[in-house]
C-alpha cells in the first residue's frame, strides 16, 4: 500500500475512533454481563478462527496494564511521531481523499465483542488482516483496499497476538475515494459486509452520523456514489 494512502488511513482511523469514543463512551464504563444470544447462536457449532494466512508479525500498541481496545484514544498512538524516528524524515500525507464513507457497528445492549468472534466475522466475510493492524478488503491484483475495518476504541487497531483477551464495544468500516473499484461497487460491497458482520456479532448498524442506518440513507448514499462515478467518467 502506498505511503500516502497509509498516512491518510491513519488520520481517518484516528478521526473515526475519536468520534466513536465521544458518542459511545468508554467501553470500560459500559461493560455489562453478556446476555444470552439467539437460540440458533447457542446451537451452532463454534468454529475456531486462525490467522495462518495473516502476513508478518504485528506490533502491539496497548500498554502492559491496559487491555487491547479499551480506554480513550490519542491519535498519536496510531503512529510514532517523526521526532521518535530520527532515521525516518517526515513525509507529506499526499492528496486528501475526495470522499470518505463509514459505517459503525455497535454491540447491542452494551454487550462486549470478543476477539474470537470478531476474527471469525472478519475472515468469514473475506477481509484480510494487514496494514495498520486492521482488516481490509483488497481486490485481486491490487494493493489498495476497497474498504477497511478498524476498532472503534483505542488504539483503533487490533493485536493479532491477543485475540483471546481482546474486547471492544464496536468497530467501524470505512472507504475512501477514489479507490481501486467504482464508488457504487465499493459502497455496495462495504454495506453488504457490514450487514453480515452485524448479524454475526449481534450489533447495530449505524451510519456515519451514528444514527440507525435506514433504507432512505442507503438510497441516498447509492445515488451519491452513482453521481461520483458519473462525474469521474466525464472528467476522465
HELIX and SHEET records of a PDB file:
HELIX    1   1 UNK A    3  UNK A   24  1                                  22    
HELIX    2   2 UNK A   27  UNK A   30  1                                   4    
HELIX    3   3 UNK A   39  UNK A   43  1                                   5    
HELIX    4   4 UNK A   75  UNK A   78  5                                   4    
HELIX    5   5 UNK A   82  UNK A   84  5                                   3    
HELIX    6   6 UNK A  108  UNK A  110  5                                   3    
HELIX    7   7 UNK A  115  UNK A  124  1                                  10    
HELIX    8   8 UNK A  131  UNK A  133  5                                   3    
HELIX    9   9 UNK A  183  UNK A  201  1                                  19    
HELIX   10  10 UNK A  215  UNK A  235  1                                  21    
SHEET    1   A 6 UNK A 128  UNK A 129  0                                        
SHEET    2   A 6 UNK A 135  UNK A 138 -1                                        
SHEET    3   A 6 UNK A 145  UNK A 151 -1                                        
SHEET    4   A 6 UNK A 170  UNK A 177 -1                                        
SHEET    5   A 6 UNK A  99  UNK A 107 -1                                        
SHEET    6   A 6 UNK A 203  UNK A 206 -1                                        
SHEET    1   B 2 UNK A 113  UNK A 114  0                                        
SHEET    2   B 2 UNK A 167  UNK A 168 -1                                        
END                                                                             
